[in-house]
Amino acid sequence: MYLDKEIISNVIAFESKWQAMKDKGREAVLEMAVPGTPLYDEIDDSYETTPGEKLRRLDIGEIRTKGSDTFFVWVRESSLSGGTRERIYKIIAEGDEMLFEGYTEI
C-alpha cells in the first residue's frame, strides 16, 4: 500500500462526506474523525446549521509525516459560490483506519 494514495483518498472521502452531510447524515463523516476532538465537535455541532456548500475544486498538496502514524496534509477548497479556504489537516493512522484529528486554517 502506498500511503500517499491512501491519504489522498481519505481526504477526498472526508471532504465529500462533510460537504454532503446535510443530505446523507453526519454519521458518515463523524466516523472519520477522532471522537472528543474539537474537529469532531465542530462537525457534530454544525450539522443543523451548515448549508450544503458545493465544492468546485479540491486541491490536495504537500503531505508531511511525523513519526509513522501522523500526517499533515495541505488542502485548498474552492466553492461554487466563489469562496476559497486553505487548511492543513492532521490525520492519525490507527490500525487500518485513518482518522482526522483536526485542522489549522491558513
Protein Blocks (a to p, Z undefined) as FASTA:
>chain_A
ZZklmmmmmmmmmmmmmmmmmmnojklmmmmpcehiaklmmmmmmmmmmccdddfbdcdd
ddddehjlbccdddddddfkopacddddddddehjbccdfbdcdZZ
